């Protein structure tokens, strides 16, 4: 499981609230992430999509056949 946020402060809060050893946390913008095909089977976003400048680009980036 991978949790990401552009804010280091938010990641620190997430780590404190969810300290499970299988969760990896990364400070990065979703626009900048590059992940190989078949890395994930589900992508979720909470309280972030309204900050995206090009929503369609993000959807295309993370939607894979």
C-alpha positions in Angstrom: 0.0 0.0 0.0 1.3 3.4 -0.9 0.1 6.7 0.6 1.2 9.9 -1.1 0.8 13.6 -0.5 2.5 16.7 -1.6 2.6 17.9 2.0 5.1 16.5 4.4 3.0 17.7 7.3 0.0 15.6 6.0 2.2 12.6 5.6 3.5 12.9 9.2 -0.1 12.9 10.3 -1.0 9.9 8.2 2.0 8.0 9.5 1.0 8.8 13.1 -2.7 7.8 12.5 -1.9 4.7 10.4 1.5 3.3 11.5 1.0 -0.1 9.8 4.3 -1.6 8.5 2.8 -2.5 5.0 2.1 1.2 4.3 4.8 3.1 2.4 4.5 6.9 2.5 5.9 9.2 -0.2 6.0 13.0 -0.4 5.1 13.7 -4.1 2.5 15.3 -6.3 0.3 12.9 -8.1 1.1 14.7 -11.3 4.8 13.8 -10.9 4.4 10.1 -10.0 5.5 7.5 -12.5 4.6 3.9 -11.7 5.0 0.8 -13.9 1.9 -0.9 -15.3 0.2 -3.3 -12.9 1.7 -1.7 -9.8 -1.8 -1.0 -8.3 -5.2 -2.4 -8.8 -7.0 0.6 -7.1 -6.2 4.3 -6.9 -8.1 6.4 -4.4 -8.0 10.1 -3.7 -9.5 12.0 -0.8 -9.6 15.8 -0.7 -7.2 16.2 -3.6 -8.9 16.2 -7.0 -10.2 19.7 -6.7 -6.5 20.9 -6.7 -5.7 19.3 -10.0 -5.2 21.7 -12.9 -5.7 19.1 -15.6 -8.1 16.5 -14.2 -8.5 14.6 -17.5 -4.7 14.2 -17.8 -4.5 12.7 -14.3 -7.4 10.3 -15.0 -5.7 9.2 -18.3 -2.4 8.8 -16.5 -3.8 6.4 -13.9 -6.3 4.6 -15.9 -4.7 1.6 -17.6 -6.2 -1.1 -19.7 
